[in-house]
Amino acid sequence: MKRIDRSHKVRRFHQAKWDEAIIFELSKKGERGVLVPKAEEEIVAEVGDGVSKIPENMKRKKAANLPEVSQSRVLRHFMRLSQETLGADVNIEIGQGTCTVKYSPKVNEFLSRMPGITEVHPLQDESTIQGILEVMHKTDLCMREISGMDRFTFQPSGGSQGILTMASIVRAYFEEKGEVDTRDEIITTIYSHPSDAAASAVKGYKIIHIHPDESGQPDFEAFKEAVSERTAAFFVANPEDTGIYNSRVQEFTDLVHQFGGLCGYDQANANGLLGVTRAKEAGFDMCFFNLHKTFSTPHGCGGPATGATGVREELVKYLPAPLIDYDGSKYFLNYEIVDNPYSIGKVRLFNGVAPVVLKSYAWIMSMGAEGLYQVAKIAVLNNNYLYKKLMELECVSAPYVTETQRIEQVRYTIEKLAKDTGVTTGDIQRRMMDFGMHYWTSHHPYYIPEPITLEPTETPSKADIDEYIETLKHIFNEAYENPEIIKTAPHCSVTHQVDESGLDDPNEWAITWRSYLKKTEAECAGA
């Protein structure tokens, strides 16, 4: 019997692709998935009809526009959608730079789906939710130890809202000092996450961007020119999205403090720093972590998420209420902070995404301090192995190459390949889908031409990374030998090429079924 040859690491892949309508389009008048029986007479006598006691101003004027679909049709619909998904459970997830989307242990997923967590309602009495309050409080304690900060809130829905929370704290801090009108600038770096600038701009700040010096680190001379009495804060990711760590970061934070400003640490790229360095020792006054990234609770294409935001003791009074405290016998929601007139108030209606915090807590406790340190070491090892192998390819380079290793990711460029073949990084991204793999380019705008941003984390094995590298090499060879197959990709994935010409015109798209109906009905009426 001939032995199967598995030496070739580039695997064949073909994903299920359904021409599947959305659930509203599948709706058929009168079709039912379940028939709910009427309440028995004894129940009606005890509690009424369930409707008449509802205040009139809370009653709908007409029935909700919900799809009417049979059980079998619903089952087929969602099973088909599940077959059209790429993710860490079925794919080698390396190409998600700046997101640290890694494997989440299935025992943690099981915990988060238990009725004791899925059935919890945020308006329940505190005495009935002691378990999740304890988990949140103890996760806060873990975050304090990991960062050196003195208090955390889990209200922010993600990293960008964590940055907005920090910017709100900055404004509240200077309002109390009477300097809010003169402190109107926030400094960030060009390779920090764009949300550091965007969220600060939402709060009305003028944004000053610092570009890198020849080594790829933020230019300290330019930074010295930028810092002044108008500086409200310095927000920065370190390492930046290039994977380069600024070892002089405390010189930056010290200078801002000399001018009376605050410093906020964007720790979305913290996966390679756990147990190695902390925000406190780097001179930061506040920071945030993406629990749904660094702490192994995947956010699943945009949610759910939590941007845990921590501050030093002197800034605790500005945090959104309520905080979670323990009085020695019970856990409780502490609203005392709202008595402070400078509190930023809530940034989210309820106190965080409970399942995300639970999974983070379970992961932290299972890893322990030494385990978190091992995560950082393996993440850095994996990243630098990938970096070394890709830098051996003639068509790949990485700006700011120095003797210093990159941390948890690298932003590469395939500018040479694009000039040689006309194949762009966006083309490569679509072709990678034909092999069941994700590949990320960069935030816009592209400061590095034809970028690739890869972040393997600690999850993949050496064999996984080798398979990813061999797939990239295969596609790079195609670019030189058969570029048309890349230009017309994907061929084996559910994803298709998209006409992006109308993305800047709100009239060309709708984000809800209701808005879609309004727009199409208006078009039909106009015709």
N, C-alpha and C positions, 0 to 999 in steps of 0.2 A: 504494500500500500504506500502510495507516495505521500510524503509528509507535506502539510500545508506550509507554504512559505509566508511567514509573517514579518520578514525582515524589512519590508518597505513600510515606512511609518506614515505615509500619506494615505489616509483611509477614504474609501468611497462613502458617500453620504447622499441620501435623498430623503427629504422631509415631506410629510404629508401636506398637501396643499388643497384646501377646500374653497370653492367659490361660495363662501358662507355668508348669508345675509345677517344683518344685525338682529337682535332679539325682537325689536319693535316691528321689523319687516316680516318676521315669522308669525306675528300675531294674527289670529283668526277669530273673528267675533263669535263668542259663545263657547270657544274651546276652553276646557278646564284641565288643570293638572291634578287638582284635589277638590272634592266636594266637602265643604265644612258643614257638619250637621248643626241644626238649630239647637239652642240650649234647651235643656229639659225644663219643665214647668217649675220644679222645685228650685232650680238655680235662678230662674227669672224672678221668682217670688222673693228670693234672698237678695239679689244684687241688681235687679232691674234688667232692662234690655241692653245695657252697656253703652247706650248712646245718649239717652235723654238727660243724663247727669252731666254731660260734657257742656261747658259754657258755649253759648251760641257763637261767640267770636272765635272759638277754636274749631268750629265745625267747617268742613269743606262745603263750598257752595255747589260743587259738582264732584263726581267720583274722580279719583286719581286716574290719569291716563297710563295704565299699566298694561303690558303685553298679556294677551290671553293665549296661552300655549299649553299643549298637552305634556304629560310627563315624559313620554318617549321622545317628543320633539326637543324638549329642554335638555334631556340627557344627551341626545345626539349633538345638539348645538355646542354644549360646553365640552364634551369629549373631543369634538373636532377642533375647537379652539385650543385645547390642551395639547393637541398633536402639532400645533403650529407655533410652539414656543421653544425658544433657545434659553438655556439656563445652566447653572452649575451642576444640576442633577443629571443632565444628559450630555453636557459639552465640557470641553476643557476651557475654563473661563480664565483667560490670561489678559485678553485685550480690553481691560476696563480701567485704564489709568485714572488716577485721582478718585476712584470709587471704592477700591478694596472690596469688591464683591467676591466673597469667598464662601467656602463650604460652611453650612450651619448644621451642626450635629442633629440627627433626626430625633434624638431623645429630647432636645430642646424644642423642636417643632411640635413634638407630642405634648410636652408640657403646656405650650401656649394654646393648644386646641382643647384642653380639658374644660369641661363645663364650669369648673371653678374660676376660670379666667374668661372664657368666651361669654358667659352669662352675666358677668359683673357689669353693673351700670354705674357711671360716674356720679350719679345723684343719690346713690344708696347711702344710708346712714353709716357713719364711720365704724360703728361697732360691728357691722356686717362685712367689712372689707379690710379687716386687720391684716390678712395675708398679703395682699398686693401692696398695702401701705408699708408693710415691713420690707417687702422686696424693694420698693422704690427708695426707702430710707437707706437700706443697706447698700444699694447700688450707688447712691449719693456718697456714702462713706468710701466706697471703692474708688469712685471718680476723684475724690479729694486726695486719696493716697497716690493715685497714678499721676495726678497733675500738680499737686501741691496747693491747689486752690482750697478755699475754706467752706464753700457752699455751692451746691448745684441745683438747677431747675431742669425738669424734663418737659416743660411745656412746649418748647419750640418743636415744630413739626419736622425739622430737618436742618441741615447745615446752613442753608441760606437764611432760614428764620433765626438760627442761632446767631448769625452775624447781625441780623436786624436787631436782635435782642441786645447784643453788645453795643451797637450804635445807639440804641435807645437809652442804654445805661450811660453812655458817654454824654448824651444830651442832658439827661436828668442830673448828672453829676455837675455839669457846668451851669445848669439852671440854678442849682442850689448855691453855687459859688458866685452867681451874678455875672458869669463870663460867656454865656451862651451866644451872645451877639458877636463877640470878638473871636471866639474859638470856632471857626467855620470851616476848617480844613481837616481832612483825614488822608493820611498817606498810606499807600499800599505799593506793591510791586507788580510789575507787568506780568510775571509768571505766577503770582498768587491766583487763587480762584477768582473769576470775574465777579462773583457775588460779594467779595470783600469791597469792591467799588460800588456795585449796584445797590446793595442793601444800605450802604452808607449814603448814597445819593438820594435814596428814598426818604431818608431822614433830613435831607436838605443840605448835606455837606458838599463842599467843593472837593473833588478828588484829585490828588497829586500822585502820579505814577512814577516809580523809580525803576529805571532800566538796569540791566546787569552790566558789570564790568567785563573785562576780557576773560575772567575765570568763570563767569556765569553767575556769580554771586551779586546781590544787590550792590550797586555802586555807592560806597559809603561817602565819597566826596560829594556826589549829587544829593545824597540823603542829608548831609550837613547843610547844604544850601537850601533844602526844602523845609527843614524844621525851623519853627519860629514860634512867637507868642500866639500866632493864629492856629497852631496845631492843636486840634482837639484829641486826636488819637493816631496811632500807627497800627494798622491791621495787616498781618502778614501770614502766609503759609510758609512753614519751614520744616522739612524740605519743600521747595517750590515744586511746581509740576514738571520741572526738568529732572527732578530727582536729586538735585544738588542741595546739600545742607549748608546753611550759612553758619559757620562756626563762630563768627564774630557777632552773633545776634545780640548779645548782651550790650555791646557797644551801641547798638541802635536803640535798644530800649532805655539804656541809661541816658542817652542824649535827649530822647523825648521827655523823660522824667525831669531832666534839668530845665526844660522849658515849660514844665507843668502839665504836660499831656498824659494821656493814658495809653496803654498798650494791650491790644487784643490778639490772641494767638488763634489763627485758623488751623485746627489740628485734624483736618480731613485727611491729611497725609501722615497720620500718626502710626501707621501699622509697623513701620520699621524702627520706632522709637520707644515702644513699650518697655519699661524697666531700664531704659538707657538714659533718658533725659526727661526733665519735667518743665512745664511752663513756668513754675515759680522760680526755679533756679536760673531760667533764661531772662527773668526780669519782667514777666507779663503780669498784668493786673487781672486779666480774665482770659478765658479760652472756651472753645467748644470742641466736643467730639461728636462724630457721627456714630451713634450706637449701631445704626443699621449698616455700617461698613466695617470699621475697625473692630467692633465687638461682636461680629458674627451674627447679625440678624438681617438677612438680605432684604432690601427694600423693594424688590420686584418691580422694576421699571417705574419708579417714581413714588412709591408708597407701599406700606406704611413706613414711617421713619421717625427718628428722634434726634434732634441736635442738642445733646446735653450741654448746657452752658454753665460754667463755673466762674466764680469771682473771688477775689481776696475779701477779707473780713470787712474792710472799710466800704466795700461796694455792695454788701449783702442787702442793705436796706432798699436798694433800687431794684432788686430781683422781682419778677412777677409773682403775685400771690395766687394760691396758697403754697407755702413750703410744707414739707412733711417732717414732723418732729416726733420724738418719743419722750414721754414723761416718766418712764420707769415702769409703767404698767400697761400703757396702751399707746398706739400710734395715732396721730391726729393731724388734720389739715390746719396749719397755722396761718391764720388770716391777719395776724397782728401787723404784718408789713404794710397792709393797705392804709394803716393809720398815718404812715409817713407820706406827706404831700408830694414828695418827689419820686415815689415809686412809679415804675413805668406801667403798672397795671398788667392785666393779662395779655399775653401774646397768642394764646390759644384758649378756647372756651373751657376745655377740661385739662387736667393735669397729666399730659403726656399720653403716649400710645402704650397702654399697659402690656400687651404681649411682647412688644419690642424691648421694653425694660426688663421683663421677665427673662427673655432669652439671653439678653446681655448679662444679667446677673448669673444665670445658670452657667454661661460660658466662662465668665470670670472665676467663679467659684470652682469650677471643674479644672481650670487651668492652674490656678494659684499664681503667686508672684513669680515663681521660677518658670512656670509654663508660659506666662505672658512674655517673659524675657526670651524664652526659646522661640516664641512666635516671631519676635523682632529679628532674632539672629537668622532664622530660616528664611524669613521674607527677604532680608538683605542678601543672603546667600543666593537664593533663587533668582533675584533680580540681577545680581552681578554675573551669574552664570549666563543668563539670557543675554545680557549686555555684551559679554565677551564673545559669545557665539555670533550674535548679529553683527558685531563690529568686524568680524572676519569677512563679511560679504562686501563686495566692492560697491554695490549700489546703496548701501546703508551707511549713514554716519550719524553722529550725535554732536550737536553744537556744544561748545565749551568743554571739550574733552580735556580733562586734567588727570593728574595722578591720583586724585581723590576719588574713591569709589562713590557711585551713586547709592542712594538709600533704597527706597521701596519701589521706585519706578524710574523710567527714563522716557524722555520725549526725543524720539529719533526723527530723522528726515530721510526721505527717499527722493530728494530733489534731483539727484543724478539720474535715477531710473525714469523719472518723469520727463527730463530733458532728452534722454536717449530714446524713449519709446512712446511718449505721449500719454502713458498710463499714469493716472493721478492716484493719490492716496485714497480718494473716495472710490475710485474704481477697484482698488485692492480690497477695500472694506467690503464692497458688495461681493467680490469673488470669494472672500473668506467664508461667506455664508454658505457657499456651495460645499464646504467641508465641515459645516456644523460648528464653526468657530466665530467668536466675536473679536472684533478689531476696532480700536478706537483711534480717531485722528487727533483731535485737539479741540479746546474751546475756540470759539471765534472771537476776534479775527486771528488768522494764522500768523503769529509772529515768527514762528519757525516754518519755513516753506515745506509743503508736502509732508506734514507731520504724522508720526505714529506715536501714540502714548501707550505703553504697555506696563502692566503692573501684575506680576504673577502672584504676589502674596506668599504666605507659607503653605497654602493648600496643595498646589500641584507637586507631583513627584518629579524627579529628574526625567523619567520616561515621558511624562506628560509634556514637560517643557521641550524635550527633544522632538516630540510629535508636532508641537506647535511650530517649532523652528523649521522642521522639514516641510511642513505645509506652506509656510511663508516662502521658503526657497523654491518650492515647486511653482508657486504663483509668480514669483519674480522671474523665473526662467520663462514662464508663459508670456510675460510682458515683452520679452525680447524675441520669442519665437512665434507666438500666436496671440498678439495683443487683442484681437477681435473677441476672443472668448472671454477676456476680462471686461472689455468695454460693454459687452452685452449681458454680463452677469447681473444677478444670480440666475442659475439654470436649475438648481436642485433644491432651492430653499423656498419657503412660503413667501419670503419677502420679495418684492418686485421693485423695479426702478420707478421712481416717483417724479412726476412733473412738478418741480418746485417753483414754477414761474408765478403761481398765484399766492405763494405763502405770505407775501407782504401785503396782500389785499384782503382785509377782513370779510369782504363780500364774497370771497371765493371759498370760504370754509366755515364750518359750524362745529362748535365744541359740544353741543348737546343735541339730542333728537328734537327737542322742542324748538331750538333755534333753527335747526335744519328745516323743519316743517314751515316755520314762519317765512324763511327766506325763499323756499321753493314755492310756497303758496303765493307769495308776493310776485314772484317771477311769472307764475302762471296767470295771475290776475292781470299783470301788465301786458302779457302777450295777447 
